[in-house]
Amino acid sequence: MPIYKAPLEDMRFVLHELYDSKTIAELPGCEDFTPELMDSVLEEAAKFTQEVLFPLNQVGDLEGCTYENGVVRTPTGFKEAYKGFCEGGWTAMGSSPEFGGQGMPVAPAMLVEEMLCSSNVAFGLYPGLTHGAYLSIYHHGSEEQKQTYLPNMVSGKWSGTMCLTEAHCGTDLGMLRTKAVPNADGSYSITGAKIFISAGEHDLTENIIHLVLARLPDAPSGVKGISLFVVPKFMVKDDGSLGQRNGVQCTSIEHKMGIKGSATCSLAFEDAKGWMIGEPNKGMRAMFTMMNTERLSVGIQGLGVAEVAYQNAANYARERIQGRSLTGVKNPGKPADPIIVHPDVRRMLLTMRAYIEGCRALSGWVAREIDILQRSTSEDAKLISDDFTALLTPVVKAFFTDLGFEITSSALQCYGGHGYVRDHGMEQYVRDARISMIYEGANGVQALDLVGRKLPQDGGRLLTRFLDPVLEFIDANGDAEMAPFIEPLQTALEHLQIATGYIMEAGMSNHDEIGAASVDYLRLFGLVALGFMWARMAKIALPKAAGSEFYTAKIGTAKFYMQRLLPQTGALLSAIQSGSETMMEFAAEAF
Ligand SMILES: Cc1cc2nc3c(=O)[nH]c(=O)nc-3n(C[C@H](O)[C@H](O)[C@H](O)COP(=O)(O)OP(=O)(O)OC[C@H]3O[C@@H](n4cnc5c(N)ncnc54)[C@H](O)[C@@H]3O)c2cc1C
């Protein structure tokens, strides 16, 4: 049986020491969220995820969801766990008090989300999508729509979905065909078929609020002709009670590689009654509110699943005895040494750990900027945070999820054949982690967003929001003690700057240069960002290391990251500078 213990010590380190949680509590509306309260929220979340959600993770995988005549049932225990989740107030965590939410800042909420993903990522999708749908209605819906839907979505009584994908269009939503025909009463009749809709039908909530992208009869072609509609499964009467069933049916669920406890549904809309959210043909804008939140959440899925896989691998490596240490017997009383003595096993474990803690630190930075963006009274501070979040969203989504898959695979490797078979639960983590590289925009498309849109945006201003603090930190830390961290960071940062200049120049005359470089560039960016995180963490840990296992390990992991992982930036730069020729000259028939 796998184990999971929420990494509270590291989470507290990120929240309080790296980002000084007191400054978050000073933001308007966050006054109640003192560092002490944030700690108790984390402790309660740890208890719930460890004791309630984690034991259902394997059950969910083994049973999956079932479909019968349009009805979808979630795996054994999910209903009760969901009830407990709502009663504990977890669905209301990040929502506005105006609609019954707790108004919790994102900084602690994102750590709770990580625990959710570590303990049971398939379960986490249900409330996760609801919160995304809540945000779209909250930011773009009419007052009436907010009053009709939000209180019950915040309490968890109703859930939400995001209905974009159709069989012929996933990445390229401009091709979508679902129609919305206006009715005399101001509503619309929605007709079309959506596929792959997470939580599209299930037995956890009384109602499901679908957010559906569709086209008006006179809409321009492409993404400029898409509008967003709210389509409830059950109509909501004026007094708030549920009325008749709307024209939306689940026609099947997918049989898939992982996240089997999450129902992935085909939905048929036949003259379903819907109401427009926001303006006609501006649906992508409203949907992006949901998609950007979901992209960060999907990045956290990569991190969360990686964390639980790492914990198990480290545990197993201490116990499994196999072979002898290359430098002499370490376990004379036993016929073999534990595999943790082998350098390659240590390489795998430290690689996982350095990436995981680096990603947690980076997600803390993003969370803090979102809090500033949402609550600061300073327009200048908000602009910086807005730029920074926009720049980092594709990095968190793609880099974290690429690493999530790599880490779960390495964790399985630590188990040898015992990881490949079902008993230890490790193969589930690999399968569960894989989807996060695909949904919410495939990782290759995230890389295009970073390089093709975010880098050139506003004359390159977004990138400076990242580069400036890194350069400032390097300038301020020229002492000998920090040199082992600053020097590799400086080299990697130069690689990033050269790569940026190369792509911007080469991309002007040949757009394939942008596409050819983008995935390598995003990884290079992610590595530098984690390099900065590790240098900052080392700086905090150095004066506290004597006699402390935690801070000593931080410094050791920082050194490993700087010496063994960050140098990948050199190879990535070289690949980027080789240009697009080798891939684009290859004839399509030759593949
Ligand atoms: C389990 C699961 C749950 C999902 N949940 C939802 C949901 O709740 N709501 C929803 O609307 N959708 C959902 N999806 C759909 C998901 O978002 C899409 O599968 C995804 O966006 C990719 O679309 P596609 O599968 O049509 O692949 P395609 O668009 O056909 O792309 C195939 C591959 O081609 C590449 N590619 C495509 N276009 C480009 C490009 N412009 N540049 C570079 N490379 C490119 C990418 O590598 C991509 O992986 C879910 C899917 C799954 C499997």
Ligand as a Chemical Component Dictionary entry (heavy atoms), coordinates in Angstrom:
data_LIG
# 
_chem_comp.id                   LIG 
_chem_comp.type                 NON-POLYMER 
_chem_comp.pdbx_formal_charge   0 
_chem_comp.three_letter_code    LIG 
# 
loop_
_chem_comp_atom.comp_id 
_chem_comp_atom.atom_id 
_chem_comp_atom.alt_atom_id 
_chem_comp_atom.type_symbol 
_chem_comp_atom.charge 
_chem_comp_atom.model_Cartn_x 
_chem_comp_atom.model_Cartn_y 
_chem_comp_atom.model_Cartn_z 
_chem_comp_atom.pdbx_ordinal 
LIG C1  C1  C 0 -9.203  12.811 -19.481 1  
LIG C2  C2  C 0 -9.502  14.034 -20.259 2  
LIG C3  C3  C 0 -10.230 15.056 -19.672 3  
LIG C4  C4  C 0 -10.539 16.215 -20.402 4  
LIG N1  N1  N 0 -11.330 17.178 -19.839 5  
LIG C5  C5  C 0 -11.806 18.195 -20.638 6  
LIG C6  C6  C 0 -12.809 19.098 -20.151 7  
LIG O1  O1  O 0 -13.224 19.045 -18.993 8  
LIG N2  N2  N 0 -13.316 20.018 -21.013 9  
LIG C7  C7  C 0 -12.894 20.119 -22.306 10 
LIG O2  O2  O 0 -13.398 20.971 -23.037 11 
LIG N3  N3  N 0 -11.928 19.285 -22.787 12 
LIG C8  C8  C 0 -11.390 18.327 -21.988 13 
LIG N4  N4  N 0 -10.441 17.461 -22.475 14 
LIG C9  C9  C 0 -9.946  17.649 -23.822 15 
LIG C10 C10 C 0 -8.508  18.176 -23.866 16 
LIG O3  O3  O 0 -8.461  19.494 -23.408 17 
LIG C11 C11 C 0 -7.999  17.988 -25.308 18 
LIG O4  O4  O 0 -7.805  16.595 -25.491 19 
LIG C12 C12 C 0 -6.729  18.761 -25.575 20 
LIG O5  O5  O 0 -6.989  20.139 -25.577 21 
LIG C13 C13 C 0 -6.093  18.377 -26.913 22 
LIG O6  O6  O 0 -7.030  18.354 -27.948 23 
LIG P1  P1  P 0 -7.127  17.074 -28.889 24 
LIG O7  O7  O 0 -7.210  15.872 -28.015 25 
LIG O8  O8  O 0 -8.214  17.275 -29.862 26 
LIG O9  O9  O 0 -5.734  17.025 -29.651 27 
LIG P2  P2  P 0 -5.358  17.815 -30.990 28 
LIG O10 O10 O 0 -5.815  19.207 -30.909 29 
LIG O11 O11 O 0 -5.781  16.998 -32.142 30 
LIG O12 O12 O 0 -3.777  17.794 -30.911 31 
LIG C14 C14 C 0 -2.990  16.611 -30.982 32 
LIG C15 C15 C 0 -1.543  16.966 -30.692 33 
LIG O13 O13 O 0 -1.050  17.802 -31.730 34 
LIG C16 C16 C 0 -0.208  18.808 -31.217 35 
LIG N5  N5  N 0 -0.745  20.118 -31.631 36 
LIG C17 C17 C 0 -2.008  20.424 -31.976 37 
LIG N6  N6  N 0 -2.090  21.709 -32.352 38 
LIG C18 C18 C 0 -0.866  22.219 -32.242 39 
LIG C19 C19 C 0 -0.300  23.499 -32.505 40 
LIG N7  N7  N 0 -1.050  24.534 -32.903 41 
LIG N8  N8  N 0 1.023   23.669 -32.294 42 
LIG C20 C20 C 0 1.795   22.657 -31.856 43 
LIG N9  N9  N 0 1.309   21.429 -31.602 44 
LIG C21 C21 C 0 0.011   21.212 -31.793 45 
LIG C22 C22 C 0 -0.126  18.597 -29.721 46 
LIG O14 O14 O 0 1.036   17.830 -29.419 47 
LIG C23 C23 C 0 -1.340  17.777 -29.414 48 
LIG O15 O15 O 0 -1.139  16.953 -28.286 49 
LIG C24 C24 C 0 -10.080 16.332 -21.739 50 
LIG C25 C25 C 0 -9.337  15.300 -22.319 51 
LIG C26 C26 C 0 -9.071  14.162 -21.603 52 
LIG C27 C27 C 0 -8.329  13.055 -22.281 53 
# 
loop_
_chem_comp_bond.comp_id 
_chem_comp_bond.atom_id_1 
_chem_comp_bond.atom_id_2 
_chem_comp_bond.value_order 
_chem_comp_bond.pdbx_ordinal 
LIG C1  C2  SING 1  
LIG C2  C3  SING 2  
LIG C2  C26 DOUB 3  
LIG C3  C4  DOUB 4  
LIG C4  N1  SING 5  
LIG C4  C24 SING 6  
LIG N1  C5  DOUB 7  
LIG C5  C6  SING 8  
LIG C5  C8  SING 9  
LIG C6  O1  DOUB 10 
LIG C6  N2  SING 11 
LIG N2  C7  SING 12 
LIG C7  O2  DOUB 13 
LIG C7  N3  SING 14 
LIG N3  C8  DOUB 15 
LIG C8  N4  SING 16 
LIG N4  C9  SING 17 
LIG N4  C24 SING 18 
LIG C9  C10 SING 19 
LIG C10 O3  SING 20 
LIG C10 C11 SING 21 
LIG C11 O4  SING 22 
LIG C11 C12 SING 23 
LIG C12 O5  SING 24 
LIG C12 C13 SING 25 
LIG C13 O6  SING 26 
LIG O6  P1  SING 27 
LIG P1  O7  DOUB 28 
LIG P1  O8  SING 29 
LIG P1  O9  SING 30 
LIG O9  P2  SING 31 
LIG P2  O10 DOUB 32 
LIG P2  O11 SING 33 
LIG P2  O12 SING 34 
LIG O12 C14 SING 35 
LIG C14 C15 SING 36 
LIG C15 O13 SING 37 
LIG C15 C23 SING 38 
LIG O13 C16 SING 39 
LIG C16 N5  SING 40 
LIG C16 C22 SING 41 
LIG N5  C17 SING 42 
LIG N5  C21 SING 43 
LIG C17 N6  DOUB 44 
LIG N6  C18 SING 45 
LIG C18 C19 SING 46 
LIG C18 C21 DOUB 47 
LIG C19 N7  SING 48 
LIG C19 N8  DOUB 49 
LIG N8  C20 SING 50 
LIG C20 N9  DOUB 51 
LIG N9  C21 SING 52 
LIG C22 O14 SING 53 
LIG C22 C23 SING 54 
LIG C23 O15 SING 55 
LIG C24 C25 DOUB 56 
LIG C25 C26 SING 57 
LIG C26 C27 SING 58 
# 
